[in-house]
Amino acid sequence: MDFEQKISEIYPWILRKAKIFCKSIQDAEDLAGDTVYKLLVNRDKFDCSKPLQPWCLIVMRNTYIIRYNRNSLIHFTGINVVEENAVSNCTFHSILFDDLISTIQRCAKKSRCIDSVMYYASGYSYDEISEILNIPVGTVRSRISSGRKFILQEIDY
């Protein structure tokens, strides 16, 4: 039996499992579609002697976690990009924005890991950050972890 046919046979199961992870039907369908895509792209990595469903579940879980983490990040647009009118409309938001910028600037003076965190917050993958900064992927992961902790300590979270 060929791989695509196996995937199409268990697709209803994949969709049911995706509904467990996601609140809305649309998100579950997107997750199931992303999972099937990743399964098909990485079919050569699958060991045919093992069952397909556990591997599908692992791919789906990892896809969900990556998507959740990317969507839950604070996306920085840059210090000079934000319009003054948009920020000055609400004093509270202005204060929070100023605090955030000053925290990031303080962290950048004290630690080299903030550049990695900023790239990661912008949506770059570990591998892309590694290429941009010319450092190993393990160092990128370590710097991002340290940078998160550092920023959280600075804002007393």
Backbone as CSV, one residue per row, in Angstrom:
resi,resn,N_x,N_y,N_z,CA_x,CA_y,CA_z,C_x,C_y,C_z
1,MET,0.855,-1.180,0.000,0.000,0.000,0.000,0.900,1.242,0.000
2,ASP,0.548,2.203,-0.795,1.422,3.357,-0.916,1.117,4.411,0.161
3,PHE,2.100,5.263,0.427,2.074,6.179,1.571,0.908,7.161,1.490
4,GLU,0.665,7.745,0.308,-0.430,8.705,0.167,-1.780,8.066,0.472
5,GLN,-1.936,6.811,0.063,-3.197,6.112,0.311,-3.390,5.870,1.811
6,LYS,-2.311,5.519,2.501,-2.398,5.340,3.959,-2.813,6.642,4.636
7,ILE,-2.220,7.746,4.188,-2.541,9.052,4.751,-4.012,9.388,4.501
8,SER,-4.477,9.161,3.288,-5.875,9.486,2.970,-6.841,8.615,3.767
9,GLU,-6.462,7.382,4.081,-7.323,6.505,4.871,-7.423,6.948,6.327
10,ILE,-6.343,7.491,6.861,-6.383,7.906,8.275,-6.660,9.397,8.444
11,TYR,-6.949,10.107,7.345,-7.223,11.541,7.453,-8.379,11.864,8.404
12,PRO,-9.489,11.125,8.387,-10.551,11.426,9.373,-10.039,11.332,10.819
13,TRP,-9.171,10.365,11.078,-8.571,10.225,12.409,-7.679,11.437,12.715
14,ILE,-6.899,11.866,11.724,-6.028,13.037,11.895,-6.870,14.270,12.227
15,LEU,-7.986,14.449,11.519,-8.854,15.593,11.757,-9.476,15.538,13.155
16,ARG,-9.883,14.350,13.600,-10.434,14.211,14.962,-9.398,14.585,16.008
17,LYS,-8.173,14.141,15.812,-7.102,14.475,16.754,-6.789,15.977,16.720
18,ALA,-6.859,16.581,15.549,-6.598,18.018,15.434,-7.666,18.814,16.178
19,LYS,-8.895,18.319,16.198,-9.977,19.003,16.912,-9.732,19.000,18.417
20,ILE,-8.982,18.035,18.909,-8.627,17.998,20.337,-7.688,19.160,20.665
21,PHE,-6.767,19.454,19.740,-5.798,20.521,19.966,-6.403,21.910,19.792
22,CYS,-7.317,22.057,18.837,-7.813,23.381,18.447,-9.247,23.606,18.901
23,LYS,-9.564,24.865,19.150,-10.905,25.227,19.592,-11.875,25.334,18.423
24,SER,-11.421,25.854,17.303,-12.325,26.045,16.172,-12.088,24.980,15.101
25,ILE,-13.116,24.750,14.329,-13.047,23.768,13.249,-12.032,24.205,12.192
26,GLN,-12.008,25.503,11.890,-11.086,26.008,10.875,-9.633,25.790,11.297
27,ASP,-9.336,26.068,12.561,-7.971,25.846,13.052,-7.616,24.365,13.018
28,ALA,-8.584,23.514,13.362,-8.350,22.063,13.333,-8.080,21.595,11.905
29,GLU,-8.835,22.124,10.949,-8.607,21.752,9.550,-7.242,22.243,9.071
30,ASP,-6.856,23.447,9.488,-5.530,23.966,9.128,-4.431,23.093,9.726
31,LEU,-4.601,22.721,10.990,-3.609,21.873,11.655,-3.521,20.512,10.977
32,ALA,-4.665,19.930,10.640,-4.669,18.635,9.952,-3.998,18.757,8.592
33,GLY,-4.280,19.826,7.868,-3.654,20.037,6.568,-2.151,20.225,6.671
34,ASP,-1.718,21.022,7.653,-0.276,21.206,7.868,0.399,19.886,8.234
35,THR,-0.286,19.095,9.043,0.259,17.800,9.451,0.416,16.880,8.246
36,VAL,-0.612,16.791,7.420,-0.540,15.946,6.229,0.573,16.437,5.299
37,TYR,0.680,17.747,5.143,1.746,18.302,4.306,3.121,17.877,4.826
38,LYS,3.328,18.028,6.128,4.630,17.657,6.704,4.883,16.159,6.599
39,LEU,3.833,15.358,6.732,3.987,13.914,6.578,4.423,13.567,5.160
40,LEU,3.801,14.210,4.183,4.137,13.916,2.793,5.535,14.405,2.429
41,VAL,5.908,15.577,2.935,7.239,16.109,2.644,8.333,15.239,3.272
42,ASN,8.042,14.703,4.461,9.048,13.922,5.190,8.800,12.422,5.127
43,ARG,8.142,11.958,4.080,7.810,10.526,3.977,9.041,9.637,3.977
44,ASP,10.159,10.131,3.478,11.374,9.325,3.448,11.951,9.095,4.846
45,LYS,11.530,9.887,5.829,12.009,9.723,7.203,11.170,8.721,7.998
46,PHE,10.048,8.293,7.424,9.153,7.379,8.123,9.655,5.945,7.988
47,ASP,9.677,5.230,9.116,10.061,3.827,9.146,8.803,2.991,8.894
48,CYS,8.736,2.343,7.735,7.537,1.600,7.329,7.233,0.411,8.231
49,SER,8.194,-0.017,9.020,7.941,-1.155,9.917,7.155,-0.741,11.157
50,LYS,7.005,0.563,11.368,6.282,1.069,12.534,4.915,1.598,12.105
51,PRO,3.974,1.688,13.060,2.652,2.209,12.706,2.703,3.708,12.371
52,LEU,1.816,4.131,11.493,1.806,5.502,10.994,1.160,6.480,11.972
53,GLN,0.135,6.047,12.691,-0.622,6.973,13.535,0.196,7.625,14.650
54,PRO,1.044,6.903,15.370,1.846,7.592,16.394,2.764,8.664,15.804
55,TRP,3.320,8.373,14.636,4.176,9.360,13.985,3.355,10.587,13.586
56,CYS,2.142,10.365,13.076,1.247,11.479,12.721,0.947,12.333,13.944
57,LEU,0.694,11.676,15.058,0.363,12.403,16.284,1.539,13.252,16.762
58,ILE,2.747,12.736,16.651,3.937,13.487,17.054,4.134,14.696,16.142
59,VAL,3.983,14.485,14.833,4.123,15.593,13.878,3.063,16.650,14.154
60,MET,1.822,16.217,14.430,0.735,17.156,14.698,0.999,17.938,15.976
61,ARG,1.434,17.249,17.007,1.707,17.929,18.277,2.800,18.975,18.099
62,ASN,3.874,18.611,17.420,4.971,19.551,17.206,4.529,20.733,16.342
63,THR,3.717,20.481,15.335,3.192,21.544,14.484,2.332,22.494,15.299
64,TYR,1.491,21.941,16.149,0.625,22.770,16.990,1.458,23.627,17.936
65,ILE,2.463,23.032,18.569,3.298,23.761,19.516,4.032,24.896,18.817
66,ILE,4.588,24.624,17.646,5.309,25.657,16.902,4.359,26.787,16.528
67,ARG,3.172,26.437,16.038,2.195,27.469,15.653,1.747,28.264,16.869
68,TYR,1.480,27.588,17.980,1.046,28.273,19.198,2.129,29.225,19.685
69,ASN,3.374,28.772,19.684,4.469,29.618,20.147,4.659,30.830,19.240
70,ARG,4.544,30.646,17.940,4.707,31.781,17.023,3.576,32.781,17.191
71,ASN,2.350,32.281,17.391,1.209,33.184,17.526,1.178,33.874,18.880
72,SER,1.814,33.296,19.882,1.762,33.897,21.206,2.932,34.842,21.473
73,LEU,3.852,34.950,20.539,4.991,35.840,20.729,4.577,37.288,20.581
74,ILE,5.309,38.154,21.226,5.147,39.589,21.006,5.933,39.898,19.740
75,HIS,5.261,40.425,18.735,5.929,40.735,17.485,6.357,42.197,17.496
76,PHE,7.664,42.417,17.496,8.210,43.763,17.526,8.239,44.321,16.113
77,THR,7.766,45.557,15.957,7.792,46.190,14.643,8.970,47.135,14.516
78,GLY,9.664,47.337,15.579,10.804,48.246,15.552,10.474,49.524,16.286
79,ILE,11.494,50.214,16.728,11.293,51.415,17.525,10.791,52.566,16.667
80,ASN,11.327,52.747,15.480,10.996,53.904,14.666,9.813,53.678,13.731
81,VAL,9.302,52.466,13.645,8.260,52.148,12.685,6.884,52.589,13.170
82,VAL,6.652,52.567,14.465,5.331,52.876,15.012,5.049,54.361,14.851
83,GLU,3.862,54.674,14.360,3.479,56.073,14.181,3.255,56.724,15.530
84,GLU,3.657,57.960,15.639,3.484,58.689,16.894,2.009,58.853,17.235
85,ASN,1.152,59.112,16.247,-0.274,59.312,16.501,-0.916,58.056,17.061
86,ALA,-0.526,56.893,16.530,-1.128,55.645,16.982,-0.758,55.363,18.426
87,VAL,0.471,55.669,18.793,0.906,55.418,20.157,0.381,56.480,21.113
88,SER,0.353,57.743,20.681,-0.024,58.825,21.581,-1.525,58.902,21.827
89,ASN,-2.334,58.135,21.102,-3.777,58.158,21.320,-4.144,57.676,22.719
90,CYS,-3.363,56.802,23.258,-3.679,56.272,24.583,-2.427,56.344,25.451
91,THR,-2.513,57.074,26.521,-1.354,57.272,27.385,-0.872,55.963,27.978
92,PHE,-1.811,55.112,28.352,-1.455,53.837,28.965,-0.625,52.990,28.005
93,HIS,-1.067,52.907,26.747,-0.310,52.140,25.758,1.046,52.771,25.510
94,SER,1.103,54.084,25.541,2.355,54.782,25.341,3.350,54.453,26.450
95,ILE,2.848,54.429,27.674,3.711,54.104,28.805,4.220,52.670,28.696
96,LEU,3.324,51.741,28.363,3.731,50.343,28.212,4.742,50.186,27.089
97,PHE,4.504,50.869,25.975,5.410,50.792,24.839,6.780,51.349,25.211
98,ASP,6.799,52.497,25.876,8.064,53.099,26.298,8.809,52.192,27.274
99,ASP,8.067,51.587,28.207,8.691,50.656,29.157,9.286,49.454,28.430
100,LEU,8.559,48.944,27.466,9.042,47.790,26.714,10.309,48.135,25.941
101,ILE,10.308,49.277,25.279,11.487,49.696,24.510,12.682,49.917,25.434
102,SER,12.470,50.575,26.562,13.593,50.820,27.474,14.096,49.506,28.071
103,THR,13.199,48.562,28.336,13.616,47.249,28.844,14.470,46.528,27.815
104,ILE,14.039,46.549,26.573,14.810,45.887,25.516,16.168,46.558,25.347
105,GLN,16.209,47.872,25.420,17.489,48.578,25.281,18.422,48.267,26.449
106,ARG,17.884,48.204,27.678,18.707,47.833,28.836,19.250,46.417,28.684
107,CYS,18.391,45.515,28.255,18.810,44.121,28.076,19.871,44.007,26.982
108,ALA,19.721,44.800,25.932,20.682,44.753,24.830,22.058,45.227,25.289
109,LYS,22.103,46.175,26.227,23.390,46.652,26.741,24.060,45.615,27.632
110,LYS,23.243,44.809,28.330,23.790,43.856,29.293,24.073,42.480,28.691
111,SER,23.410,42.135,27.614,23.502,40.764,27.125,23.527,40.730,25.602
112,ARG,24.234,39.749,25.070,24.305,39.576,23.619,23.137,38.761,23.086
113,CYS,22.310,38.209,23.968,21.261,37.290,23.524,20.037,37.998,22.973
114,ILE,19.915,39.307,23.165,18.712,40.028,22.747,18.565,40.034,21.230
115,ASP,19.676,40.074,20.500,19.565,40.049,19.036,18.888,38.769,18.568
116,SER,19.217,37.642,19.170,18.579,36.372,18.817,17.093,36.401,19.159
117,VAL,16.760,36.953,20.319,15.364,37.038,20.741,14.571,37.909,19.778
118,MET,15.151,39.021,19.341,14.459,39.924,18.426,14.202,39.243,17.075
119,TYR,15.193,38.521,16.562,14.985,37.789,15.313,13.897,36.726,15.501
120,TYR,13.933,36.023,16.624,12.949,34.982,16.894,11.550,35.582,17.014
121,ALA,11.438,36.731,17.683,10.148,37.406,17.820,9.632,37.890,16.466
122,SER,10.536,38.123,15.532,10.138,38.552,14.193,9.687,37.388,13.326
123,GLY,9.818,36.153,13.842,9.326,34.991,13.114,10.392,34.163,12.425
124,TYR,11.658,34.499,12.615,12.723,33.707,12.012,12.872,32.382,12.747
125,SER,13.269,31.340,12.032,13.509,30.043,12.651,14.908,30.030,13.267
126,TYR,15.175,29.020,14.076,16.498,28.887,14.688,17.584,28.816,13.610
127,ASP,17.318,28.042,12.552,18.309,27.890,11.490,18.573,29.216,10.775
128,GLU,17.518,29.978,10.520,17.688,31.268,9.854,18.485,32.237,10.718
129,ILE,18.193,32.258,12.017,18.940,33.130,12.932,20.400,32.713,12.972
130,SER,20.631,31.407,12.970,21.989,30.878,12.982,22.772,31.361,11.766
131,GLU,22.134,31.351,10.604,22.800,31.822,9.383,23.034,33.333,9.416
132,ILE,22.051,34.085,9.909,22.171,35.549,9.939,23.310,35.978,10.863
133,LEU,23.372,35.371,12.052,24.360,35.782,13.052,25.670,35.001,12.965
134,ASN,25.719,34.007,12.078,26.906,33.154,11.914,27.328,32.490,13.224
135,ILE,26.349,31.902,13.902,26.618,31.157,15.128,25.896,29.816,15.041
136,PRO,26.323,28.815,15.819,25.663,27.510,15.772,24.208,27.576,16.256
137,VAL,23.390,26.630,15.788,21.972,26.589,16.147,21.803,26.399,17.653
138,GLY,22.641,25.591,18.258,22.561,25.390,19.706,22.771,26.681,20.479
139,THR,23.672,27.512,19.994,23.920,28.810,20.626,22.696,29.707,20.480
140,VAL,22.052,29.649,19.318,20.836,30.440,19.100,19.763,30.023,20.107
141,ARG,19.556,28.713,20.257,18.543,28.226,21.203,18.871,28.677,22.625
142,SER,20.123,28.574,22.990,20.544,28.975,24.328,20.339,30.471,24.545
143,ARG,20.705,31.274,23.549,20.558,32.727,23.683,19.089,33.139,23.762
144,ILE,18.244,32.485,22.997,16.813,32.817,23.044,16.239,32.472,24.402
145,SER,16.603,31.325,24.929,16.133,30.932,26.259,16.626,31.909,27.322
146,SER,17.904,32.242,27.253,18.466,33.187,28.218,17.842,34.568,28.064
147,GLY,17.632,34.995,26.832,17.044,36.307,26.575,15.627,36.422,27.108
148,ARG,14.837,35.364,26.945,13.476,35.375,27.491,13.509,35.543,29.005
149,LYS,14.355,34.752,29.647,14.463,34.824,31.107,14.935,36.212,31.540
150,PHE,15.890,36.748,30.797,16.452,38.052,31.119,15.394,39.139,31.019
151,ILE,14.613,39.126,29.939,13.563,40.137,29.753,12.486,39.981,30.824
152,LEU,12.100,38.747,31.134,11.085,38.531,32.161,11.569,39.042,33.527
153,GLN,12.851,38.864,33.828,13.392,39.394,35.095,13.366,40.917,35.093
154,GLU,13.675,41.511,33.945,13.719,42.976,33.849,12.338,43.598,34.028
155,ILE,11.293,42.916,33.573,9.942,43.480,33.705,9.233,42.939,34.956
156,ASP,9.979,42.218,35.791,9.461,41.655,37.035,8.212,40.832,36.825
157,TYR,8.261,39.924,35.856,7.121,39.087,35.542,7.158,37.829,36.358
